[in-house]
């Protein structure tokens, strides 16, 4: 078994989609999570607050400086993630496809080292 990170990227923009759409997405994500747990593949997952809630610690000259906000600006940001434990990349990609269909958002699938 190998662990994979499924990263959910959200667009920067005008706020959340309408509540009815979001309710459907959350229901489908709940189904996927239950199926991952039943398969013994669920490790952890959670959504994140918006990038402006971030605090960045930046080492410079032997000191660590603290700044508010995201490390970089972009058109998308990491909105949440799920860690799964599956036999191989093909299985991870299939779960990633399910997340992409459910959320209508880009999903990055990346293996952990080791």
N, C-alpha and C positions, 0 to 999 in steps of 0.2 A: 504494500500500500504506500501511496505517496500523498503528501499534503499539497494542496493548491490554494492559491489566493484568487478569489473571484472579486475583482474590483468593479464597482458600479460607478460610472461617470455620469454626472448630471450637467446639463448646460447652465451657464451663467445667464441670468435673465430675469424676467418679470414675475418671479414667484412660482408658487405651486400650481400644478394643473387643477382643474375643477375637482371638487370633493368626490363626485360620483366616479370619475375615472380613477382617482387615487384610492378609493375604497376597493375597487376591483383589483387594482395592482396589489394592494396589501393582502387581500384574500388569497390571491394566486401565490404570492410569496409565502404565505402561511402554509399552503398546500405543499409547495416545494420543500420547505423546511421540514415538515412532517415526514415527507417521503425520504429526504436525506437522513433523518433520524432513524426511520424504520430500516433503512439500508445499512445503518451503522457508519454512515459517512459524514454526519454533521459534527463539526468541531466547534465553531463559533461564528457568529455573524452579528452585525449591527449597523445601523445607519449613523451618519455623522452630522453634526451641526454644520452650518454654512462656513465657508473659509474665513469669513471676517471674524469668527469666534476663535480662530487659531492664535497661538502664541508661538513665536519662533525663537529658538535659542541658537545663537550663532557664535562659534568660537573665533576669536581674533586676538592675536598677540598675547596669548596666555590668559585672556579673560573670556567670559561668555556674556554676550550682549543679548538682551531680551527686547523683542519688538512685537507689536501687535500685527495681526493679519497674516495672510498667506505668504509662504516663501516665494512663490512666483504667481504671476497673474496669467490667466488663460481663459479660453472660451468654455472649458469644461473643468470640473473639479471632482475630487473623490467624494462621493456622497454616501458611500457605505461599502461594506465588504462582507464576504463570507469565506471562511476557511473550511475546506472539505478534505476528507481522507478517502481517496479512491484508488483503484488498481493501477490506472494509467492515464495518460494525457487524453485518450479518446473518451474515457468516462468523464473526466473533468470538463472537456469541451461540450459534452452532451448536457451536463448540468448548467454550464455557462449559456448554452443556447436557450435552455428553459428560462433562465433569469432574463436574458435579452428579450425573449418573447413577452414575458410577464411585465417587464418594466418599460419596454420600448426604448431602452437606453443602451449605450455601448457597455459591454462587459469585457474586461481584460482578464485572461486566465494565465496565471503565472505560477510555476512550481517553486516551492521552497527549496533551498539548498540543503544538502545533507541527507 
